[in-house]
């Protein structure tokens, strides 16, 4: 298996069916003209501002008496800075760190394992207090992780599930299987009764494998399965999907696991089926409603993206680091820490043309994690006061 690579990103809204995540659910009802398993309107936040504030106060009290958090320098190892998902993960980490008065030093791995490994050591040479990354497999940066451990520097990943994490101090990631199941149910409902099958572009990382496994579990017929090339996501995917469409001209759907790659897939589908939309062309689906993906959905070139408010994992990572440094509280080993009833920041949702946010905006998260953590830190550390 080839080395693992990046992850993807952005926000969703209404769920098409009942979505279960940590005991909570979100549902939508059908409207005239809507097809099965398709959202019809955006889902608003599940908790009010006052409820979020109350939960933040409760969480801060549970953490312990009011205290101060030390000034820290975070070294942030980026998978590939040109990816919209990476940009969102990094920007949210910077925003969260800023609330606590921390400094973030980035290093861009550019999707290249050798550069990622070099970045890890470069950051450790800059007297950082914590090494944070957006889901880089530990086999790629094992030397840096061991070096950090020997120096007593915590190492944290966020944003994408990893299958082996013993060299990391902790990590926080979305429910990849639930996201995959949400998108798989949509594909199955949309293509029911049609011939052909689904062309799958996967990715040999834990998060990619979990997503595709959900599609297979849904019983969707798979025509072909190939991996994305993280060093050539757009042009490489365009060529790969074009070749697959030539080989499978009656394909009913194209499934793109790596979010950035959908831009290349959309070009390939559009070239073969100019001016057409589903069902006159294959259904095209992916993960995370990044702004470029939302634009493609708005233009009718992509049909759906399943979403999890990915940035929550950056905020949770910063929170866990703060608890460790301020109170010596061990970082949670739960990849989705429980902060209170209803605070399932990671709830998967589906985005289609029927529930798009205004142009230029991301979809509103189902839970306002930014308000929660900023309020928690204000009460707990006096941050932002």
C-alpha positions as CSV (number, residue, x, y, z in Angstrom):
1,X,0.0,0.0,0.0
2,X,1.3,3.5,-0.8
3,X,2.0,6.0,1.9
4,X,-1.0,7.8,3.4
5,X,-1.6,11.4,2.6
6,X,-4.0,14.3,3.3
7,X,-7.5,14.7,4.4
8,X,-10.4,16.9,3.3
9,X,-12.6,19.6,4.7
10,X,-15.8,21.8,5.1
11,X,-19.2,22.2,6.6
12,X,-22.6,20.7,5.8
13,X,-26.2,21.3,6.8
14,X,-29.3,19.3,6.6
15,X,-29.2,15.6,6.8
16,X,-31.1,13.6,4.4
17,X,-32.0,10.9,6.7
18,X,-31.6,10.4,10.4
19,X,-27.9,10.7,11.1
20,X,-26.7,9.3,14.4
21,X,-23.6,10.6,16.0
22,X,-22.8,10.1,19.7
23,X,-26.5,9.6,20.6
24,X,-27.9,12.6,18.7
25,X,-29.6,12.8,15.4
26,X,-30.6,15.2,12.6
27,X,-33.4,14.8,10.2
28,X,-35.1,16.5,7.3
29,X,-38.3,15.9,5.5
30,X,-39.0,15.6,1.8
31,X,-40.3,18.5,-0.2
32,X,-42.0,18.4,-3.6
33,X,-39.5,17.6,-6.3
34,X,-36.9,16.3,-3.8
35,X,-35.5,12.8,-4.4
36,X,-35.0,10.2,-1.8
37,X,-32.1,10.8,0.6
38,X,-31.7,14.5,-0.4
39,X,-31.8,17.5,2.0
40,X,-34.3,20.2,1.3
41,X,-33.3,23.0,3.5
42,X,-30.3,24.0,5.7
43,X,-30.4,22.8,9.3
44,X,-29.9,25.5,11.9
45,X,-27.7,25.2,14.9
46,X,-29.1,22.7,17.4
47,X,-28.2,24.8,20.5
48,X,-29.0,28.4,21.2
49,X,-26.3,31.0,22.2
50,X,-27.4,30.9,25.8
51,X,-27.3,27.1,25.8
52,X,-23.8,27.1,24.4
53,X,-22.7,29.7,27.0
54,X,-24.2,27.6,29.8
55,X,-22.5,24.4,28.6
56,X,-19.2,26.4,28.3
57,X,-19.4,27.6,31.9
58,X,-20.2,24.0,33.1
59,X,-17.2,22.6,31.2
60,X,-14.9,25.3,32.6
61,X,-16.0,24.5,36.2
62,X,-15.6,20.8,35.6
63,X,-12.0,21.4,34.4
64,X,-11.2,23.0,37.7
65,X,-10.8,26.4,39.5
66,X,-10.1,29.4,37.3
67,X,-6.4,29.5,36.4
68,X,-4.1,30.9,33.8
69,X,-2.7,29.2,30.7
70,X,1.0,29.7,29.8
71,X,2.1,31.3,26.6
72,X,3.0,28.6,24.0
73,X,4.5,28.3,20.6
74,X,2.8,25.7,18.4
75,X,4.6,24.1,15.5
76,X,2.0,23.3,12.8
77,X,3.0,20.7,10.2
78,X,0.7,21.1,7.2
79,X,-0.1,18.3,4.9
80,X,-0.4,20.4,1.8
81,X,-1.1,24.1,2.1
82,X,-2.8,24.4,-1.3
83,X,-5.6,22.1,-0.2
84,X,-8.8,23.9,0.8
85,X,-9.2,21.4,3.7
86,X,-5.7,22.0,4.9
87,X,-6.3,25.8,4.7
88,X,-9.4,25.5,6.9
89,X,-7.7,23.2,9.4
90,X,-4.7,25.5,9.7
91,X,-6.7,28.7,9.8
92,X,-8.9,27.4,12.6
93,X,-5.9,26.3,14.6
94,X,-4.4,29.8,14.3
95,X,-7.7,31.4,15.3
96,X,-8.1,29.2,18.3
97,X,-4.4,29.7,19.4
98,X,-4.9,33.5,19.0
99,X,-7.7,33.5,21.6
100,X,-5.2,32.0,24.1
101,X,-2.4,34.4,23.0
102,X,-0.3,31.6,21.5
103,X,2.0,31.7,18.5
104,X,1.7,29.2,15.6
105,X,4.7,28.5,13.3
106,X,3.7,26.6,10.1
107,X,5.7,24.3,7.8
108,X,4.1,23.0,4.5
109,X,4.7,19.4,3.7
110,X,3.4,20.0,0.1
111,X,1.9,16.5,0.0
112,X,5.4,15.0,-0.1
113,X,6.4,12.5,2.6
114,X,10.0,13.5,2.5
115,X,9.1,17.2,3.0
116,X,6.7,16.3,5.8
117,X,9.5,14.4,7.6
118,X,11.8,17.4,7.1
119,X,9.1,19.8,8.3
120,X,8.7,17.9,11.6
121,X,12.4,18.2,12.4
122,X,12.5,21.8,11.2
123,X,9.7,22.8,13.6
124,X,11.3,20.9,16.5
125,X,14.5,23.0,15.9
126,X,12.5,26.2,16.5
127,X,11.9,25.6,20.2
128,X,8.2,24.8,19.9
129,X,6.2,23.7,22.9
130,X,3.8,21.4,20.9
131,X,3.8,19.8,17.5
132,X,0.4,19.8,15.8
133,X,-0.5,18.5,12.4
134,X,-3.6,17.8,10.3
135,X,-3.6,14.0,10.3
136,X,-0.2,13.0,9.0
137,X,0.4,9.3,9.3
138,X,3.0,8.6,12.0
139,X,5.1,6.4,9.7
140,X,5.9,9.5,7.6
141,X,7.1,11.6,10.5
142,X,8.1,8.8,12.9
143,X,11.6,10.3,13.6
144,X,10.2,13.7,14.5
145,X,7.5,12.1,16.7
146,X,10.1,10.1,18.6
147,X,12.4,13.1,18.9
148,X,9.5,15.2,20.3
149,X,8.7,12.4,22.8
150,X,12.3,12.3,23.9
151,X,12.2,16.1,24.4
152,X,8.9,16.0,26.3
153,X,7.0,17.8,23.6
154,X,3.4,16.8,23.1
155,X,2.4,15.7,19.5
156,X,-1.2,16.0,18.4
157,X,-3.0,15.3,15.1
158,X,-6.5,16.6,14.1
159,X,-8.9,16.5,11.2
160,X,-8.5,12.9,9.9
161,X,-8.5,9.4,11.4
162,X,-5.3,7.5,11.6
163,X,-5.0,3.7,11.9
164,X,-1.8,3.8,14.1
165,X,-1.2,6.5,16.7
166,X,1.1,5.1,19.4
167,X,3.7,7.8,18.7
168,X,1.2,10.6,19.1
169,X,0.2,12.0,22.4
170,X,-3.4,12.5,21.2
171,X,-5.6,13.1,18.2
172,X,-9.1,14.3,17.3
173,X,-11.0,13.4,14.1
174,X,-14.4,13.1,12.5
175,X,-16.4,9.9,12.3
176,X,-15.2,8.9,8.8
177,X,-17.4,5.8,8.7
178,X,-20.6,7.8,9.5
179,X,-19.7,10.3,6.9
180,X,-19.1,7.5,4.3
181,X,-22.4,5.9,5.3
182,X,-24.3,9.2,4.8
183,X,-22.8,9.7,1.3
184,X,-23.3,6.1,0.4
185,X,-27.0,6.2,1.3
186,X,-27.4,9.2,-1.0
187,X,-25.6,7.5,-3.9
188,X,-27.7,4.3,-3.4
189,X,-30.9,6.3,-3.3
190,X,-30.1,8.4,-6.3
191,X,-28.9,5.6,-8.6
192,X,-31.5,3.0,-7.6
193,X,-32.9,1.3,-10.6
194,X,-30.1,2.6,-12.9
195,X,-27.7,0.4,-14.7
196,X,-24.0,0.8,-14.7
197,X,-22.3,1.3,-11.3
198,X,-20.0,3.6,-9.5
199,X,-16.4,4.6,-10.4
200,X,-14.5,5.0,-7.1
201,X,-11.4,7.1,-6.5
202,X,-10.2,6.1,-3.1
203,X,-7.1,6.9,-1.0
204,X,-4.8,4.5,1.0
205,X,-5.2,6.3,4.3
206,X,-7.3,5.2,7.3
207,X,-9.9,7.9,6.6
208,X,-10.1,7.1,2.9
209,X,-10.4,3.4,3.6
210,X,-13.2,3.9,6.1
211,X,-15.1,6.1,3.7
212,X,-15.0,3.6,0.8
213,X,-15.8,0.7,3.1
214,X,-19.1,2.4,3.9
215,X,-19.9,2.6,0.2
216,X,-19.2,-1.1,-0.2
217,X,-21.3,-1.9,2.9
218,X,-24.2,-0.1,1.3
219,X,-24.2,-2.6,-1.5
220,X,-23.4,-0.1,-4.3
221,X,-22.0,-1.8,-7.4
222,X,-18.4,-0.6,-7.9
223,X,-17.1,-0.6,-11.4
224,X,-13.5,0.3,-10.6
225,X,-11.4,1.5,-7.7
226,X,-8.2,3.5,-8.0
227,X,-6.3,5.7,-5.6
228,X,-5.8,9.5,-5.9
229,X,-2.2,10.8,-6.2
230,X,-1.8,13.4,-3.4
231,X,1.0,15.1,-5.3
232,X,-1.2,15.6,-8.4
233,X,-4.8,15.8,-7.2
234,X,-6.4,17.9,-9.8
235,X,-4.8,17.2,-13.2
236,X,-4.0,13.6,-12.2
237,X,-7.6,13.0,-11.2
238,X,-8.9,14.6,-14.4
239,X,-6.9,12.1,-16.4
240,X,-7.7,9.2,-14.2
241,X,-11.5,9.8,-14.2
242,X,-11.5,10.6,-17.9
243,X,-9.9,7.2,-18.6
244,X,-12.4,5.4,-16.3
245,X,-15.3,7.1,-18.0
246,X,-14.0,5.9,-21.4
247,X,-13.7,2.4,-20.0
248,X,-17.1,2.5,-18.3
249,X,-19.3,4.8,-20.5
250,X,-22.5,3.7,-18.7
251,X,-21.3,4.5,-15.2
252,X,-24.1,5.9,-13.0
253,X,-21.9,7.6,-10.4
254,X,-18.3,8.8,-9.6
255,X,-17.2,8.8,-5.9
256,X,-14.3,11.0,-5.0
257,X,-12.8,10.3,-1.5
258,X,-10.1,13.0,-1.4
259,X,-11.9,16.4,-1.4
260,X,-9.5,18.4,-3.5
261,X,-9.6,15.8,-6.3
262,X,-13.2,16.5,-7.1
263,X,-12.1,19.6,-9.0
264,X,-10.3,17.4,-11.5
265,X,-13.1,14.9,-11.6
266,X,-15.6,17.6,-12.4
267,X,-13.5,18.7,-15.3
268,X,-13.4,15.1,-16.6
269,X,-17.2,14.6,-16.3
270,X,-17.9,18.0,-17.9
271,X,-15.6,17.2,-20.9
272,X,-17.3,14.0,-21.6
273,X,-20.9,15.2,-20.8
274,X,-20.8,18.9,-21.8
275,X,-23.7,20.9,-20.5
276,X,-25.4,17.9,-18.9
277,X,-26.6,17.2,-15.4
278,X,-27.5,14.1,-13.5
279,X,-29.1,11.7,-14.6
280,X,-27.9,12.6,-18.1
281,X,-24.3,12.3,-16.8
282,X,-22.9,10.3,-13.9
283,X,-23.7,11.5,-10.3
284,X,-20.6,13.1,-8.9
285,X,-20.1,13.1,-5.1
286,X,-17.3,13.8,-2.6
287,X,-16.4,14.7,0.9
288,X,-16.4,18.2,2.6
289,X,-18.2,21.2,1.2
290,X,-15.1,23.5,0.8
291,X,-15.8,26.8,-1.0
292,X,-14.5,25.4,-4.4
293,X,-16.8,22.4,-4.0
294,X,-19.8,24.5,-3.0
295,X,-19.2,26.6,-6.2
296,X,-19.2,23.4,-8.3
297,X,-22.4,22.3,-6.7
298,X,-23.9,25.7,-7.4
299,X,-22.9,25.4,-11.0
300,X,-24.4,21.9,-11.3
301,X,-21.0,20.2,-11.8
302,X,-20.9,18.3,-8.5
303,X,-24.1,16.8,-7.0
304,X,-23.3,16.3,-3.3
305,X,-20.7,16.6,-0.6
306,X,-21.0,15.1,2.9
307,X,-19.7,17.3,5.6
308,X,-18.6,17.4,9.2
309,X,-17.7,20.7,10.8
310,X,-14.0,19.8,10.5
311,X,-12.6,22.8,12.2
312,X,-13.9,21.7,15.6
313,X,-11.0,19.2,15.8
314,X,-8.5,22.1,15.6
315,X,-10.3,23.9,18.4
316,X,-10.6,20.7,20.5
317,X,-6.8,20.1,20.0
318,X,-6.0,23.6,21.2
319,X,-8.3,23.1,24.2
320,X,-6.8,19.8,25.2
321,X,-3.3,21.3,24.9
322,X,-4.4,24.1,27.2
323,X,-5.7,21.7,29.8
324,X,-2.4,19.8,29.7
325,X,-0.2,22.9,30.0
326,X,-2.4,24.8,32.5
327,X,-3.5,21.9,34.8
328,X,-1.3,18.9,33.9
329,X,-4.6,17.2,32.9
330,X,-3.8,14.4,30.4
331,X,-5.1,14.9,26.9
332,X,-8.2,13.0,26.1
333,X,-7.6,9.7,24.3
334,X,-11.1,9.9,22.8
335,X,-10.9,11.1,19.2
336,X,-14.2,12.9,19.8
337,X,-14.1,14.2,23.4
338,X,-17.4,14.7,25.2
339,X,-17.8,18.2,26.5
340,X,-21.5,18.2,27.3
341,X,-24.9,17.1,26.2
342,X,-25.6,18.1,22.6
343,X,-22.0,19.1,21.8
344,X,-21.5,16.7,19.0
345,X,-19.5,19.1,16.9
346,X,-18.7,16.4,14.3
347,X,-22.3,15.6,13.2
348,X,-22.2,14.4,9.5
349,X,-24.5,16.3,7.2
350,X,-25.2,16.3,3.4
351,X,-24.9,19.3,1.1
352,X,-26.6,19.4,-2.3
353,X,-28.0,22.2,-4.5
354,X,-31.1,22.3,-2.3
355,X,-29.4,23.5,0.9
356,X,-26.4,25.6,-0.3
357,X,-25.3,28.5,1.9
358,X,-25.0,32.0,0.3
359,X,-22.2,32.3,-2.2
360,X,-18.8,32.7,-0.6
361,X,-19.9,31.3,2.7
362,X,-19.4,27.9,4.3
363,X,-22.3,26.0,5.7
364,X,-23.3,26.9,9.3
365,X,-22.0,24.2,11.7
366,X,-24.7,22.2,13.5
367,X,-23.0,23.2,16.8
368,X,-21.2,26.5,17.3
369,X,-17.9,25.1,18.6
370,X,-16.2,28.5,18.2
371,X,-18.6,30.1,20.7
372,X,-18.3,27.2,23.0
373,X,-14.5,27.1,23.3
374,X,-14.1,30.9,23.4
375,X,-16.7,31.1,26.2
376,X,-15.1,28.1,28.0
377,X,-11.6,29.7,27.9
378,X,-12.9,33.1,29.0
379,X,-14.4,31.6,32.1
380,X,-11.6,29.1,32.7
381,X,-8.5,31.2,31.8
382,X,-9.7,34.7,31.4
383,X,-8.8,34.5,27.8
384,X,-10.1,37.3,25.6
385,X,-11.2,39.3,28.7
